[in-house]
Amino acid sequence: MPIDASREDVVKVVHAASEGRGADAVILAVGGNSLIRTAMDAARPGGRVLLFAQTQHGEAIIDPASGMCGREDVDGIL
């Protein structure tokens, strides 16, 4: 289900559609790093986040202690 993050609260929409579980897979198909954390928050525990667009080198800060560790897989496709 495509979601326009500029018009909707992505995490809220995903959780409502999945009865609070989160998405099995989240495909982030926009350039930049601003929605990586949102994509991770929308994924269910054990879900997968696919970065399918060019990210910006050195600007994405992902803290493993913030809940990512053991929660979801993050894959990148360049």
Backbone bond lengths (Angstrom), bond angles and torsions (degrees), N, CA, C in turn:
res aa  C-N    CA-C-N  psi(-1)  N-CA   C-N-CA  omega(-1)  CA-C   N-CA-C  phi
1 M - - - 1.439 - - 1.528 107.29 -
2 P 1.319 118.72 113.58 1.464 120.39 178.09 1.535 111.24 -71.35
3 I 1.327 115.44 139.67 1.467 121.19 179.61 1.527 107.69 -130.75
4 D 1.299 117.21 130.24 1.462 122.98 177.25 1.525 107.74 -89.55
5 A 1.320 116.39 106.26 1.464 121.48 -176.11 1.524 112.79 -65.06
6 S 1.326 117.42 -17.96 1.466 119.05 178.49 1.525 111.35 -80.61
7 R 1.341 116.93 -12.02 1.463 120.82 -177.64 1.525 114.00 -118.25
8 E 1.330 116.96 -18.97 1.457 120.22 -175.24 1.527 110.81 -136.09
9 D 1.313 116.51 156.16 1.456 122.33 172.53 1.531 106.96 -81.26
10 V 1.316 116.02 103.61 1.457 122.14 -172.69 1.524 112.07 -56.21
11 V 1.306 117.36 -50.21 1.466 121.27 -176.62 1.528 110.48 -62.24
12 K 1.309 116.82 -43.17 1.462 121.14 179.67 1.530 111.65 -62.88
13 V 1.344 117.23 -44.30 1.462 121.61 179.93 1.534 110.61 -63.82
14 V 1.324 116.66 -45.51 1.469 120.95 -178.94 1.522 110.99 -63.92
15 H 1.317 116.67 -45.17 1.467 119.57 -179.00 1.533 111.54 -66.85
16 A 1.324 117.54 -34.99 1.465 120.04 177.11 1.530 110.67 -67.15
17 A 1.320 117.12 -40.11 1.460 121.20 -178.67 1.526 112.97 -73.77
18 S 1.332 116.75 -20.34 1.467 120.14 -175.97 1.532 112.38 -112.55
19 E 1.319 116.43 19.81 1.466 122.30 -178.84 1.532 111.96 54.17
20 G 1.342 115.16 37.62 1.461 121.07 175.27 1.514 115.75 87.32
21 R 1.329 117.94 -3.57 1.468 120.43 -176.03 1.520 113.25 -77.72
22 G 1.313 118.12 -36.45 1.455 122.05 -171.44 1.521 109.61 98.78
23 A 1.313 116.46 169.65 1.469 122.06 -175.65 1.519 111.32 -82.16
24 D 1.332 115.71 144.46 1.462 120.55 173.10 1.525 110.21 -65.33
25 A 1.332 116.01 -38.54 1.464 121.55 179.20 1.528 108.68 -143.33
26 V 1.314 115.86 138.87 1.461 122.40 176.52 1.525 106.79 -121.17
27 I 1.324 116.85 124.88 1.463 121.32 177.60 1.519 107.75 -106.43
28 L 1.309 116.13 115.91 1.459 121.77 178.55 1.521 106.96 -97.33
29 A 1.324 116.46 107.93 1.465 121.87 -172.75 1.517 112.04 -115.94
30 V 1.314 117.30 39.96 1.460 122.06 174.92 1.522 108.19 -128.76
31 G 1.311 116.58 147.49 1.453 120.29 178.31 1.523 111.46 -72.99
32 G 1.307 116.09 152.86 1.455 121.16 179.74 1.513 111.44 100.76
33 N 1.312 115.16 178.89 1.459 120.60 -173.66 1.522 114.66 -116.10
34 S 1.312 117.70 -1.79 1.460 120.32 -170.49 1.522 114.54 -66.26
35 L 1.331 118.66 -20.97 1.467 120.00 -177.23 1.531 113.65 -107.20
36 I 1.322 117.86 5.62 1.464 119.80 -179.47 1.525 110.73 -60.88
37 R 1.311 117.85 -47.96 1.475 120.94 -179.96 1.534 110.48 -62.45
38 T 1.322 117.05 -40.37 1.468 121.17 177.92 1.519 110.32 -60.83
39 A 1.335 116.57 -44.39 1.465 120.83 178.38 1.524 110.68 -60.41
40 M 1.315 117.18 -42.25 1.465 121.11 179.09 1.525 110.82 -64.66
41 D 1.317 117.30 -39.35 1.467 121.06 179.45 1.522 112.21 -69.17
42 A 1.342 117.00 -26.32 1.464 120.86 -179.59 1.534 112.33 -81.02
43 A 1.328 117.34 -18.62 1.467 121.01 -178.88 1.527 110.79 -78.15
44 R 1.322 115.62 145.66 1.462 120.62 176.53 1.529 109.01 -73.89
45 P 1.322 118.22 164.09 1.468 119.75 172.14 1.530 109.20 -58.25
46 G 1.315 116.64 126.79 1.451 121.35 -176.61 1.516 113.57 85.19
47 G 1.350 117.41 -0.42 1.460 121.66 180.00 1.513 111.62 -75.04
48 R 1.317 115.30 179.80 1.449 121.25 -175.89 1.523 110.57 -124.67
49 V 1.326 116.93 137.10 1.468 122.59 175.35 1.521 107.39 -113.88
50 L 1.324 116.49 123.21 1.460 121.85 -179.62 1.523 108.89 -109.52
51 L 1.320 116.65 120.06 1.466 121.78 177.20 1.521 106.79 -92.77
52 F 1.330 116.02 100.20 1.452 122.17 -171.66 1.523 111.38 -107.91
53 A 1.298 116.89 34.99 1.464 122.02 177.66 1.523 107.56 -154.49
54 Q 1.289 115.84 167.52 1.458 120.56 -178.27 1.524 111.16 -69.58
55 T 1.314 116.49 120.83 1.461 120.57 173.15 1.525 108.15 -91.77
56 Q 1.311 116.34 167.79 1.454 120.48 -178.36 1.522 109.30 -98.75
57 H 1.310 115.98 121.59 1.455 122.27 -177.82 1.529 111.70 -56.04
58 G 1.318 115.62 130.68 1.450 121.01 173.04 1.513 116.61 79.87
59 E 1.330 118.37 0.79 1.446 119.30 -176.72 1.521 114.78 -111.01
60 A 1.317 118.01 -11.75 1.466 120.52 -179.83 1.519 109.08 -90.75
61 I 1.295 116.16 116.54 1.460 120.80 178.77 1.518 107.76 -105.96
62 I 1.319 115.70 115.12 1.458 121.05 178.36 1.524 107.00 -119.05
63 D 1.306 115.97 116.99 1.460 122.20 -178.75 1.522 109.12 -95.53
64 P 1.339 119.03 109.93 1.464 120.96 -178.75 1.529 112.76 -58.37
65 A 1.315 118.07 -27.58 1.462 120.93 -179.43 1.527 112.50 -76.54
66 S 1.333 117.22 -8.39 1.462 119.74 -177.03 1.521 113.09 -84.79
67 G 1.294 117.65 10.44 1.453 119.64 176.85 1.507 113.90 118.18
68 M 1.314 117.81 -7.27 1.459 119.53 -179.91 1.518 111.54 -74.28
69 C 1.295 117.34 -38.12 1.458 122.11 -175.10 1.527 110.46 -58.04
70 G 1.329 116.52 115.97 1.443 121.21 -179.88 1.520 114.21 78.41
71 R 1.322 117.13 1.07 1.454 119.95 -175.70 1.519 112.58 -98.24
72 E 1.314 118.31 -50.02 1.445 121.17 179.90 1.513 111.25 -148.87
73 D 1.317 115.97 160.88 1.449 122.20 175.38 1.512 108.15 -94.49
74 V 1.328 116.88 142.52 1.460 121.18 175.80 1.524 107.02 -119.40
75 D 1.336 116.59 120.23 1.453 122.10 179.61 1.517 108.00 -115.60
76 G 1.321 116.41 144.80 1.459 120.65 177.42 1.511 111.00 -119.17
77 I 1.320 115.87 140.03 1.455 121.97 176.29 1.512 106.52 -126.58
78 L 1.308 116.62 118.92 1.472 120.47 -178.27 1.499 110.95 -105.11
